[in-house]
Amino acid sequence: MFVESVELKNYRNYEELHMEFDPGTNVLYGDNAQGKTNLLEAIAYLSSARSHRARYDREMIRLDGEDALIRGAVESRGREFLLEARLARGRRRQLSSNGVRLKTAGELSGILNTVLFCPEDLLLIREGAAARRRFLDCAICQLRPRYAQALAEYNRLYEHKTRILRDWPENPSLLETLEDFNVRMAQTGALVIRYRAYFVRRLQEAAPAVHRDFSGGREELSLTYQTVSSVSDPTAAPQKILEQLRDHQERHRQAELDSRQCLSGPHKDDLLVELDGRSAKTYGSQGQTRTAALSLKLAQRDIFFQETGEYPVLLLDDVLSELDARRQAFVLNHIQGGQIFIT
């Protein structure tokens, strides 16, 4: 799969742009603040309707504009697609493929897959659990549209429950709806946990080999999925996970009411990364944690290829300048095949 061309209107710093690309390697160069990252962000958005920099779609609309357009011509699975994302202030975005409106963002993943690697990702191991959850979520959403739906539903329920717990002392009647939210959160949370567990299992197969080559055989990387303590087997049937999540909710009910916080659910999950049996976050050097982060991203790319038979579009946003010569060489030698964008 590859992106043939991209058209932008009122997107970030672009009033209007049309660019055509090579199906192999594309190098974008220029001064800072000229829009290189914005272009890669737009390409990534067409694969998942998510931005790695913006929380809200309106942040990507040009400051003096009311709406924005991202349009991309894509070759995928031997077919031609014209993907569009229309963003507007005060209105819901519209996604379409070949002129047909898409019901969910997950439908994009069946057409275009991307792996984006930016300088912030080099801190993936050092940062908190939220950064590693984002890594898992972005990857799985592209491979499994049903996961994207479950995750979106879980996040909506989490926000509602958080408001209930925050406001119930002033409005006790809110507690009447709490049990319904707990049940629905456990149902969707069970799906989220199971999908994450299976993807981490794939990472456990792919990432250590990449890291072993990367470190010249000197280090052994291992991964562990950490979720709600009551879940004994995160790869079990959803009904079994649901029962264990409900048990955890019941045992933490009073603590949630007292703290006014949601304490139970996969919104606190983490991906534990170890090097030679020790926590990479705690004991790894800067070079080791960067190598581990790179290994995760390159393993993600390999998994996409195994799953779809095509390499995802690889977006390297100013990453090479942050690496030493040896790591630069490894990355460039490991990414043969597929379309690549390098800023």
C-alpha angles and dihedrals in degrees: 000000000000142000111249097187143345130212122195130187124184089345116148106305094347118099089179133348138168121183134171122207142206117246088231127045122346121188118199115193136171145106123311119280094024096117106264093130091043090058093051090046090054092051091049090048090060089061100050111002087240131115124212090211108033126066093193129038091230089068089069095056116100110262095245094042135088097205141015138207131213113185125174134181108215135185110209134159089355093303136103120240133183108205122193135186117187115193124191137176111252095006135084117262120255122222123191142171120205089345095307115119114238119227095208138019088238090075089069090063091066089062111033130024124187136181112205121196119184132168091264089062090065085072092052093111096042096049128081127278092272091070093053091046089054089052091052094043095049091050098045094044089062094049100039118035090187089060090054089054093047092047093050091049092048092050091051091050091046092054092049093048091047090056091049092052092045096050105031097098089060093039110027092179088075089075089070089075097042096091092054091053091048092054094048092045090052091050095051092035090058090057092047092051094047094050092047092048093053093047091050088051088057090048090051088058097045110030101057091057091050092048092047090057091042093054095042091249093300098113136045118210122204131182132206128186111222117197139149109336095232092059104095096182117021090192093058123112113293091244091058092048090047091057092050092048091051089052090052091049092052093050091050099040097104093042089054092050092048096046095036088225135114104247101169127071145054093289085094097050122133140192108226114211121197132183115204089344097308130104109269090204093055104032107019121108120234090261093049095050091048090051091049092050091050090049091055092051094046090047088052089055092050091050091052089053092049090049100046106020090236130087114246118239106270117218115194108185109196090312099132093061088059094055133076120246095265094052091044090054093048094051093047092048093047098052101065111142132037131043118312133190118196124183 
